[in-house]
Amino acid sequence: MSITNRIWKLRKRPVGDVSEGDLDFVEEPVPAVKDGEVRIRTLYLSLDPTNRIWMSDRDQYMPPVQIGEPMRGGGIAVVEESKFDGLAPGDIVNTGLGQWALYLVKPGAEVNKLPELPGVPLTAFMGPLGMTGMTAYFGLMDIGKPKPGETVVVSAAAGAVGSMVGQIAKIQGCRVVGIAGSDDKCKWLTETAGFDAAINYKTEDVGEALDKHCPDGIDINFENVGGEIMDTILPRLNDFARMPLCGLISSYNATEPVPGPYNFSMLLMRHVTLKGYIVTDYIDRFPEGMQAMGQWLMEGKIKFETDVVEGLENAPASLERLFSGKNLGKLVVKVSDPG
């Protein structure tokens, strides 16, 4: 008997926020598994700001999702059928570059079996031990190059990547100031994640707060947001500051050209190193990052939150949580149970 899949496909390119009708939720048969392939069932689907970029036809780091194609995304899945040596039914795997779908049939070489770590939930492999953790680790360590005693500012600090960055910076002996969008998030950053200070950009004057919490200036700005917040940070950078550019989430839903940054000249005046990057730039070094993050996690030095949405059917509507600042930590959709 054929198995029925459920897949989100791109119907039209969103204008501004992703809206109802931009994607279609369709059912279709799952293809037969060929030699060298596996059929996997999605357990958790990752929701990320880059999903919105992939839906657009803007110039980007990889080809956009085409109209009529399944929506692209990563996640964690369980093997249900295997014709690939090394993977067996019941194995838990990382889907790699997958789809917003209940089932995927992929070459076995394109998925990776996840290790069993006692006491570590599967969602950790989408957070500190997944792309999120690798994005934070390499962006801060390779581009930011933190030194003990330096001041690090992290925008979108309560998000999946930002929350990891701040904790890694603390492990490196830095002073860390996070910028987030609610008092609850700021409380979590200081009381749970160990940040030295947190700024609620919705209720505080960010410039005044930065002057208060960063009296000696800013040595590393880990940039996730762009826009006005980035512009406020730029004049407060120290000479030879470093600026890993991870994201510009404030502009992903923009329908008009985005102005600024108005203080861009400070990159020159302060001799700042600015480098944009994509986590796949470091794919060959993932074992290094996994070892470090795994050790810190097991030692209790890394805390993480997972914001879980139930049901694949809710994936598109839940994406807005990333842009409205409603999520704390890593946003995922629970698609099915392991059993």
C-alpha positions, -999 to 999 in steps of 0.1 A, spaced: 0 0 0 13 35 -8 20 59 20 4 94 18 27 124 24 17 158 36 38 187 22 38 224 22 45 238 -13 52 274 -23 22 288 -41 33 324 -46 60 346 -33 50 365 -1 48 402 -1 58 414 34 48 389 61 40 353 51 2 351 47 -25 325 42 -24 314 6 13 318 0 18 281 6 -4 251 -2 -7 221 21 -10 191 -2 -12 153 0 6 130 -24 20 95 -25 55 89 -10 79 76 -37 92 41 -34 126 37 -17 154 28 -42 188 13 -35 209 36 -15 179 56 -2 160 58 30 124 69 39 124 91 69 95 105 89 99 140 103 98 144 141 107 180 144 109 207 117 132 237 122 117 272 116 143 298 108 145 334 95 161 320 64 129 303 55 115 337 46 145 345 24 141 312 5 105 321 -3 116 353 -20 134 357 -54 159 382 -40 196 377 -45 207 352 -19 232 326 -9 215 297 -26 187 293 -52 153 303 -39 125 278 -36 106 278 -69 69 282 -72 52 248 -69 82 233 -51 81 219 -15 92 244 11 128 239 21 138 232 57 158 211 81 149 189 110 151 156 128 135 124 116 133 87 122 142 61 96 112 40 86 126 21 56 163 18 45 181 4 15 213 21 26 240 3 45 246 20 79 210 31 85 182 10 99 146 15 108 143 33 141 175 53 137 172 90 145 188 112 119 193 148 109 175 154 77 200 178 62 185 201 37 150 187 38 114 198 33 83 209 52 69 174 48 59 145 69 80 120 49 111 124 28 129 98 6 165 108 4 199 92 -4 211 77 28 245 95 24 226 129 28 214 122 63 234 117 95 226 94 124 224 113 156 243 99 187 224 88 218 233 111 247 217 101 280 196 129 294 199 151 263 166 157 245 163 154 208 156 191 205 192 198 216 202 186 181 183 215 167 197 239 193 232 238 208 241 206 190 226 216 157 229 243 131 219 269 157 248 260 179 273 258 150 261 292 138 267 307 172 300 289 178 318 297 146 304 332 142 316 342 176 348 322 179 361 324 143 350 360 134 344 376 168 376 362 183 365 370 219 391 378 245 387 377 283 374 411 296 360 423 263 324 435 260 301 416 236 267 429 225 242 404 210 210 415 192 180 391 191 197 377 222 169 355 234 166 338 200 181 305 190 215 318 179 218 349 201 212 330 233 240 306 225 264 334 215 260 351 248 267 320 268 297 311 247 311 346 252 306 342 290 326 310 289 353 329 271 354 354 300 336 383 283 311 408 296 278 402 277 249 425 270 219 412 252 191 430 234 157 414 234 120 424 231 104 417 264 110 419 301 105 381 304 132 375 278 156 399 295 150 382 328 158 348 312 190 362 297 203 375 330 190 349 354 192 317 334 217 323 305 241 343 327 242 375 306 256 405 326 228 428 314 198 428 290 180 456 272 143 456 263 144 475 230 106 479 231 106 499 263 141 513 268 162 538 249 187 514 234 215 540 231 212 552 267 210 516 279 242 507 259 260 536 274 250 524 309 259 487 304 289 492 281 308 521 297 340 510 281 325 506 246 318 475 226 344 451 213 322 426 195 288 432 181 271 399 171 246 412 146 213 393 141 189 422 134 202 452 115 181 483 111 179 509 139 194 487 166 225 481 145 227 518 137 226 526 174 254 501 182 279 513 155 290 546 171 297 527 203 321 502 188 357 503 201 388 506 178 394 472 161 360 458 171 347 427 153 313 423 139 300 389 129 270 395 106 247 365 111 214 380 101 193 411 93 159 399 104 144 434 107 144 437 69 134 402 57 97 412 54 104 447 40 84 456 9 105 487 1 143 493 -1 157 495 35 177 527 42 210 530 61 229 521 81 233 558 87 264 552 109 281 529 84 312 553 84 320 542 120 332 509 106 360 528 89 366 553 118 369 525 143 389 500 121 361 475 125 362 440 110 328 432 96 322 397 80 290 382 69 288 344 70 265 314 65 269 284 88 276 261 59 309 280 54 321 259 83 306 226 75 341 209 74 347 221 109 314 210 125 331 182 145 351 209 163 320 229 171 300 198 181 328 187 205 330 221 222 292 227 224 286 191 236 312 194 264 298 227 276 262 213 274 272 183 295 290 205 320 259 226 324 275 257 310 249 260 282 212 265 289 187 264 260 150 268 254 129 252 227 97 268 216 76 239 203 46 243 180 24 212 175 15 201 140 30 204 106 -2 222 95 8 251 117 43 257 102 36 287 80 15 306 106 41 299 133 69 315 112 58 350 122 69 343 158 104 348 146 97 382 132 74 395 160 98 383 187 73 359 203 97 329 205 122 322 232 151 301 221 148 277 192 115 276 173 105 241 161 74 223 149 66 189 163 55 169 133 52 134 147 62 111 176 93 89 175 73 57 182 
